[in-house]
Amino acid sequence: MGIKQVFGNKKRFIDLLLLADEEEEMIDRYLGRGDMFILEAAGVKGVCVVTDEGGGAFEIKNIAVAPGEQGKGYGKKLVRHILHLYKDRGTVMYVGTGDSPLTLPFYEACGFEKSHQIDNFFIDNYAEPIFEAGRQLRHMIVLKKNL
């Protein structure tokens, strides 16, 4: 198993990216300026995109694990790798997610803590409603972890 950075043709992983961010237009807003990493273990199992937000702050904009491979620790391995890689480059790592019982516990298990909320983010920024765990996502919950 290995994690490597992707420098060109990042859109070839669009199917994975769309698992975590349902609109390609939103992905296009950060993909070009983000660092992309893939986790490989007999094929690509996961993907992660990190952006530099300035002032020592970085943000995980997208992290996804292939269907059928979830729950095997690949996502946590990606997060641990990212946190280690960026610890000497900045002071804080952020991640924004919906208020969902499917994602919040994952990030909290990775050591992230709630920072703040962006009201109506999913309503204002996505053309179609996004549902997770049977309810519509409205607000973005931003979590942070000191590097």
KAPE-V946565 format. One record per backbone hydrogen bond with DSSP energy under -0.5 kcal/mol. CO is the residue of the C=O (numbers start at 1). NH is the residue of the N-H. E is the energy in kcal/mol with one decimal. If there is no record, write none. Layout:
co->(CO,CO)
nh->(NH,NH)
e->(E,E)
//
This chain:
co->(2,4,6,9,10,11,13,13,14,16,16,17,17,22,23,23,24,25,26,26,27,27,28,30,31,34,35,36,37,38,38,39,39,40,43,43,45,46,47,48,49,49,50,51,51,54,56,56,57,57,58,59,59,60,62,64,66,66,69,73,74,75,76,77,78,79,80,81,82,83,84,86,86,91,92,93,94,95,97,98,100,100,103,104,105,106,107,108,113,116,117,118,118,120,121,122,130,132,135,138,138,139,140,140,141,141,142,142,143,144,145)
nh->(40,38,36,12,13,14,16,17,18,19,20,20,21,24,26,27,28,29,29,30,30,31,32,34,34,36,50,6,48,4,40,45,46,2,41,45,66,39,64,37,61,62,35,53,59,57,91,92,53,54,94,51,61,96,49,47,69,70,72,77,78,79,80,81,82,83,84,85,86,87,87,89,90,147,58,145,60,143,141,100,103,104,107,108,109,110,112,111,144,142,119,121,140,124,125,126,137,135,132,122,123,99,118,142,97,143,115,116,95,113,93)
e->(-3.3,-2.6,-0.7,-1.6,-1.9,-2.0,-0.6,-2.3,-2.6,-1.4,-0.6,-1.1,-1.6,-0.5,-0.7,-1.7,-2.5,-0.7,-0.8,-0.5,-1.4,-2.5,-0.6,-1.0,-0.6,-0.5,-2.6,-2.7,-2.2,-2.2,-0.6,-3.2,-1.4,-2.4,-2.9,-0.5,-3.0,-2.3,-2.4,-2.8,-2.5,-1.4,-3.4,-0.7,-2.3,-1.5,-3.0,-1.8,-2.6,-0.7,-2.9,-2.6,-0.9,-0.7,-2.7,-2.4,-2.2,-0.5,-0.9,-2.1,-2.2,-2.4,-2.8,-2.3,-2.6,-2.8,-2.2,-2.7,-2.2,-0.8,-0.6,-1.5,-1.2,-2.5,-2.3,-2.1,-3.0,-3.2,-3.7,-2.1,-0.8,-2.1,-1.9,-2.4,-2.2,-1.0,-2.4,-1.6,-2.8,-3.2,-0.7,-1.4,-2.3,-2.9,-1.8,-0.8,-3.3,-1.6,-2.7,-2.2,-0.8,-0.8,-2.8,-0.6,-2.3,-0.5,-3.4,-1.5,-1.9,-2.6,-2.7)
//
